[in-house]
Amino acid sequence: MKKTLSILLALCLLLAMSAPAFALSEGQERAVIGADLTEDQILNVYSQFGLTRGSVTELTVSNGEERQYLEGLVDESVIGTKSISCVYIKTLPADSGLTVTASNITWCTEEMYKAALMTAGIYDAEVKVAAPFGVSGTAALTGIYKAYENITGVQLQEQAKETATDELVITAQLADQIDEVDAVAIVNELKLLLDETRTMTDDELRAQVVQIASQYGYTLDDATISQLIGLCRDLEGLSTNELQEKVEQFKDALSSVTHYAQQVQGFGAKVASFFKSIADFFRNLFG
């Protein structure tokens, strides 16, 4: 009898481990509004979402809730004393991926949000981030967490939320030094190596960070490298199998963005060269 109970218990544990973290019903929508917005500002944000107020369930997020994840990570001037950023989220069918658009967000890019949301465990959703005027956008993650948890009825892992917020801030700070897309790509490369970095010493991991950055043409300072090492150690504490699978898919999409940007830059350089040659021609002609 004891043997039978042990087998049944083991089977239940296996089923629990293999089950998805959240049973999502597609098409669920939420809007999360900064608690300190005026009525006119709220309507402005809904207009950016392409929605009419009252058409979706509305939640609010306070500056205190934002500080829960941001305090100590960014300067007080970035957090501020008011909750301004707003988000809209709609759940999508499994394996649809993430779509993110941002309006009036000055520091965090759409790719940064996607990468951080994957770390938090949010994979299949349409997300819009907006504000009535230009803001950094770091606080918007708190609103997304709140909306997603309200939809699912299940709390995201606290460690995953904290690590995702940390990742967003570190990636944004890295993007102050290098190309924005490359900043996301470097962090994603580290995510794909988590199985290996777990067994590395900090010195070995430092060498790995330096190597990855050099592949993108950058030499990072010691403080930035230390930040990336710390982030990597935090990421190692998460369940990484599904995360790495999603990051691999995101990496392919990110490569397309980089290729497109390079094409645009190349086209711009060609146009500039063309007009320079015309100017040189007339300059030589009229000497």
N, C-alpha and C positions, 0 to 999 in steps of 0.2 A: 504493500500500500504506500509506504513512504517513498519507494522507488518511483511509483506511478505519479505521485504528487510532485516529486522532484523533476520528472520529465515534463509534466504539464507546466510547472513554474518556469522551466528553461524555455519552453516554447513561447510562453507569454512574454518573457523578456526579449526574445528574439524578434517577435512581432512588434513589440513596442519600439525596439531599436531601429527596425527597418521602416517604420511608419513615418510619413512626412511630418515635419514639425508643426505645420498648420494645415487644417482642412479648409481651404479657401472656397468661397462661393464667388464665382466670377461675376463681374458687373457691379460689385458693391462700391459705393462712392462715399467719400467723406471730404469735407472742407474744414480746415483748422485755421482759425483766424487769430491773429495777434490780439491779446486782450486790451491793448492800449490804443487801438485804432478808433478814429471817429467814424460816424455813420457814413459820411461821404467817402472816406478812405476805404471802408469795407466794400462799398458798392464799386469803387474803382478796381479793387482786387478781383471781385467777382467778374467784372467786365474783362479783365485780363485772363481769367480762367475760361471765359466764354460761357458763363453760367448766369442764371438769375438767382438772386438770393432767395432761399426757401426751397429750391429745387433739389437740394441734397442735404443730408444730415450735417449740421454744423457743430463743431467743437471749438473751444478756445484754448490757447496756450499762453501761460504767463511768463514774465521775465524770471520769476523764481524757478519755474520748471526748466527753462532754458539754462539757467545757471547750474542746475544739477549736473549737467554734462560738460558745460563749457568753462566753469570757473577753474582757474589755474592753468588752463590750456592756452587761452588767448588774453590779450590785454583788455583791461576794463573798458577801454574806449570802444572795443569791438563788440563786447557783450552789451554795453549800455545799461540803461535802467528801465527801458520799455520793451515790450514785446511787439515787434513790427512785422517780421516775416510771416507769410501765410503759405499754406500748401493745399493742394487738391490731390486726392489719390483715388484711383479706380482700379480694382483688381481685375486681372486678365486671366484667360485660360492658362493652364500649366504649359510651361516651355515657351510662352510668348515673349519672355524677356522683359527688360525694363525700358521704358521711354521716359525721358526727363526733359522738360523745357523750363527755362528760367527767365524771369522778366524783372528788371530793376535789381538784379543781383550783381554786385560789383567785384566780389572776391572769389567765390566758388563757381566753378564751371559745371555744366551739365554732366561731363564725364566724371568729375570729382564726386558728384552726388551718386551717380550710378555705382562707382567703385565702393563707396562707403555703405550704400544700401545693401550691396551684396554681402559685405562683411557683417552687417547687422542681421542678415538672414531674410531680406526682402528681395524677391527675385522676379515675380511676374506681376507688374503693375504699370499703370500710366501715372506719372507724377508731374505736377506743375508747381513750381515755386514762384511766388510773386510778392511784391511789396508796392506800396503806393509811391515810394521814392527809392533812390538808390541806397541799399544796405549791403553789408558784407555777405549775408546769407548763411553764416555758420549755424545760427539758431534754428534754421528751418528743419534740420534733422529731427529735433525734438518733436516738432509738429507731425512729421511723417511717422515717427515711432508711435505717437499717441493715436493717430488715425488708424494705423495698421493694427494696433492692439485692440482698438475699439471694434474694428471689423471682425477680427478673428476671435475675440474674447479670450485670447491667450497672450501672456506677457512674453515679449522677446527676451532673450537671455541678457541679463544686465551687463555681463562682461562684453558681450557682442556689441551692445549699444555704446558702451563707453569706448571700446576699441574703434568702432566705426567713426565716432565723433573725433577721436584722437587722429585717426587716419585723414579725415577731411581737413582738419586744421594743419597737420604736417604737410599734406600734399599741397594745400593752398600756399603755405609758407615756402615750400620748395619751388612752386610756380612763380614766386616773386623773384627767383634767381634764374630760372631756366624756362624753356617753352612749356606752356600749360599742359599740352597733350603729352609731352615727354615726361613731365612730372608724374602724371597718372600712370604712364607706361612703366616707369622705373619701379613704382610701388607695386604694380601688378606683377612684374617679374619676380619680385621678392615673394609675393603670395604663392606663385607657382613653385617655389623652392622650399616651402615650409617643411616638407618631409625631410629634406636634407639639412635645413638650418637648425632643426631640433638637436642634431648631433654635433653641431659646430660650436667651437669656442667663440667668444666675442671677437677675438682677433681674427679668426677665420671668417666670421660673418662680416667683419669690417672689410676684409679683403674682397669678399663677394660683392658688397655694396659698391666698392670702388670700381670693380671690374664691370658691373652692370652699368654704372654711370658713364664709364669711359666708352662703352659700346654705343652710347647715345651722344658721345662727344663732349662730356662734361667732367670737370674736376670739382668735386664737392668739398666744402670746408668741413673741419672736424666736428663742429657743432651739429651740422645737418646730418652727417654720417651717424653720429651718436643718436639723434632723433630717430633715424630710420632703423637702427639696430633695436632701440627700445620698442618701436612699433612692431617690428618683426617678432620680438619675444612675446608681445601681447597677442599677436595673431596666432602664434603657435599654441596658445591656450584654448583656441576655439576648435570646433569640429570642422576639419578642413577639407574633407573629401568632396562634398557638394560645392563648397566655396571655390575650390580649385577648378572644378568642372565648369562653373559659371564664368570664372575669370578667364579661362581658356577661350570661351566663346566671345567674351568681351574683348579680349586681346585682338581677335581677328577683326572685330568691328572698329577697334581703336586704330588698327593698322590702316584701315580704309580711310579714316579721318586724317591720319598723318599723311597718307599718300595724296589725298585731295588737297591738303594744305600745301604740300610741296609743289603740286601742280599749279596751284594758284600763285604761289610765290615765284615759280619759274616763269609763268605767263607774265606776271608783273615785271619781272626782270627783263624779259624780252621786249615788252612794250616800252619800258624806260630806255633800253638800249636803242630801239628803233628811233624814238624821238631825239635821243642824243645824237644819233648819226645824222639826222636831218639838220639839227642845229649846227653840228660840225660842218656839214656841207655848205650851208649858207654863210657860216662864219669864214670858211676858206674862200668862198666865192667872192664875198665883198671885202675880205681881208682887211 
